[in-house]
Amino acid sequence: MSKRKPPSSPVDLIGMMIDHAVYQSFAQFTQTEAWSPAVNIYQVGRHLHVCVDLAGVDKRQIDVRIEPGRLTISGVRHAPEPAEIQRGDSGVQMKIHALEIDYGRFSRTLQVPRNVDLDSVHSEYRQGLLWITMPMKR
């Protein structure tokens, strides 16, 4: 068991309390399951439009699979990091005060009507949103 140096001032005490609270908040955090991105689904005429919130995801890391009755979107989002950490600046120390943005593997499966024209589905990724357009057969 290690002994900690007692705080030398109220400011040091507050800093220790914040460090402890942050550590306790994230001590049990483990990335064991895929996270699920938010979606909006619209129908315009005979087209379904699925909008998937994938901010910060490299479009090369996105996989879209469509089959009768099912649409699956999966991939990976890497943890966001400040520029200094990304550049590898030596001597820079990072403390995390909040960690709310999901990262790691993601997956979302949606049921879609069986009359979707599977050969005409297309997608577009713009401004962090994946748009999937699915025409429906008559």
SETILUM-197416 format. One line per field, with one value per residue (C-alpha): residue number from 1; x, y, z. Coordinates in nm, 4 decimals. Layout:
N
vexnu = c(NUM:...)
x = c(X:...)
y = c(Y:...)
z = c(Z:...)
***
This chain:
138
vexnu = c(1:2:3:4:5:6:7:8:9:10:11:12:13:14:15:16:17:18:19:20:21:22:23:24:25:26:27:28:29:30:31:32:33:34:35:36:37:38:39:40:41:42:43:44:45:46:47:48:49:50:51:52:53:54:55:56:57:58:59:60:61:62:63:64:65:66:67:68:69:70:71:72:73:74:75:76:77:78:79:80:81:82:83:84:85:86:87:88:89:90:91:92:93:94:95:96:97:98:99:100:101:102:103:104:105:106:107:108:109:110:111:112:113:114:115:116:117:118:119:120:121:122:123:124:125:126:127:128:129:130:131:132:133:134:135:136:137:138)
x = c(0.0000:0.1491:0.1315:0.0330:0.1917:-0.0629:-0.1879:0.0094:-0.2735:-0.6503:-0.5865:-0.3765:-0.6543:-0.9144:-0.6862:-0.6425:-1.0191:-1.0847:-0.8178:-0.9705:-1.3262:-1.2166:-1.0208:-1.3187:-1.5507:-1.3386:-1.1693:-1.4327:-1.4563:-1.3751:-1.4503:-1.6078:-1.9155:-1.9883:-2.1635:-2.4743:-2.4941:-2.8102:-3.0290:-3.3144:-3.5368:-3.7473:-3.9830:-4.0217:-4.2512:-4.1252:-3.7795:-3.6573:-3.3722:-3.1653:-2.9386:-2.6710:-2.4734:-2.1092:-1.9214:-1.5466:-1.5580:-1.3328:-1.5642:-1.3211:-1.4039:-1.7791:-1.9405:-2.3002:-2.4762:-2.8279:-3.0244:-3.3964:-3.5550:-3.2306:-2.9796:-2.6571:-2.4104:-2.0839:-1.7290:-1.4799:-1.4362:-1.0994:-1.0838:-1.0607:-0.7416:-0.6126:-0.3747:-0.0707:-0.1271:-0.1883:0.1388:0.3242:0.4640:0.7073:0.6558:0.2838:0.0692:-0.3011:-0.5630:-0.9162:-1.1937:-1.4875:-1.5200:-1.8640:-1.7906:-1.8244:-1.5370:-1.4236:-1.6363:-1.9939:-2.2858:-2.6502:-2.8985:-3.2347:-3.5347:-3.6388:-3.9366:-3.8876:-3.9895:-3.6688:-3.4975:-3.1652:-2.9901:-3.0690:-2.9620:-2.6924:-2.5141:-2.3359:-2.1201:-2.1134:-2.0430:-2.0294:-2.3632:-2.4090:-2.7145:-2.8519:-3.1263:-3.3395:-3.5978:-3.8960:-4.0357:-4.3958)
y = c(0.0000:0.3313:0.6407:0.9710:1.2980:1.5075:1.8173:2.1288:2.3722:2.3792:2.4051:2.0854:1.9152:2.0138:1.8900:1.5565:1.5277:1.5969:1.3466:1.0855:1.1518:1.1298:0.8107:0.6533:0.7540:0.5800:0.3030:0.0506:0.1714:-0.1009:-0.1143:-0.4602:-0.4069:-0.2266:0.1064:0.1838:0.5047:0.7162:0.7039:0.8970:0.7244:0.9184:0.8089:1.0381:0.8921:0.5417:0.5984:0.5299:0.7531:0.6410:0.9027:0.7614:0.9878:0.8865:1.2073:1.1519:0.8177:0.7736:0.6675:0.3861:0.2388:0.2075:-0.1142:-0.1155:-0.4467:-0.4819:-0.8035:-0.8764:-0.7228:-0.6043:-0.3177:-0.3367:-0.0514:-0.1309:-0.0076:0.1609:0.5099:0.5855:0.7746:1.1493:1.3079:1.6636:1.7714:1.7680:1.3995:1.3118:1.4830:1.2934:1.6071:1.4858:1.5908:1.6568:1.5075:1.4480:1.4224:1.3216:1.5162:1.3798:1.0907:1.0896:1.0288:0.6626:0.5050:0.1621:-0.0822:0.0151:-0.1721:-0.0965:-0.3317:-0.2045:-0.3888:-0.2582:-0.3475:-0.6584:-0.4656:-0.2566:-0.2756:-0.4196:-0.3498:0.0235:0.1090:0.3739:0.5660:0.8958:1.0175:1.3907:1.6122:1.3157:1.1736:0.8556:0.8776:0.5502:0.5741:0.2678:0.2734:0.0465:-0.1766:-0.1283)
z = c(0.0000:-0.1028:0.1105:-0.0410:0.0521:0.2430:0.0589:0.1405:0.0632:0.0080:-0.3665:-0.3546:-0.1577:-0.4162:-0.6945:-0.5173:-0.4676:-0.8376:-0.9441:-0.7125:-0.8381:-1.2016:-1.1343:-0.9577:-1.2413:-1.5033:-1.3049:-1.4092:-1.7706:-2.0175:-2.3870:-2.4042:-2.6175:-2.9397:-2.8999:-3.1005:-3.3059:-3.3085:-3.6193:-3.7744:-4.0305:-4.2805:-4.5557:-4.8535:-5.1160:-5.1945:-5.0436:-4.6919:-4.5757:-4.2786:-4.1198:-3.8878:-3.6516:-3.7055:-3.6244:-3.6224:-3.8033:-4.1054:-4.3895:-4.4732:-4.1305:-4.2057:-4.3297:-4.4555:-4.5189:-4.6529:-4.6826:-4.6996:-4.3914:-4.2314:-4.2543:-4.0509:-4.0073:-3.8295:-3.7995:-3.5693:-3.4285:-3.2728:-2.9448:-3.0025:-2.8727:-2.8448:-3.1230:-2.8930:-2.8151:-3.1819:-3.2787:-3.0070:-2.8434:-2.5800:-2.2237:-2.2646:-1.9898:-2.0425:-1.7683:-1.8574:-1.6841:-1.8857:-2.1270:-2.2891:-2.6582:-2.7518:-2.9403:-3.0460:-3.2405:-3.3206:-3.4691:-3.5381:-3.7014:-3.8190:-3.9518:-4.2905:-4.5092:-4.7201:-5.0328:-5.0314:-5.3711:-5.2506:-5.5830:-5.5680:-5.2123:-5.1934:-4.9198:-4.8779:-4.5875:-4.5295:-4.2288:-3.9900:-4.0994:-4.3028:-4.5268:-4.6644:-4.9254:-4.9868:-5.2675:-5.2136:-5.4872:-5.5885)
***
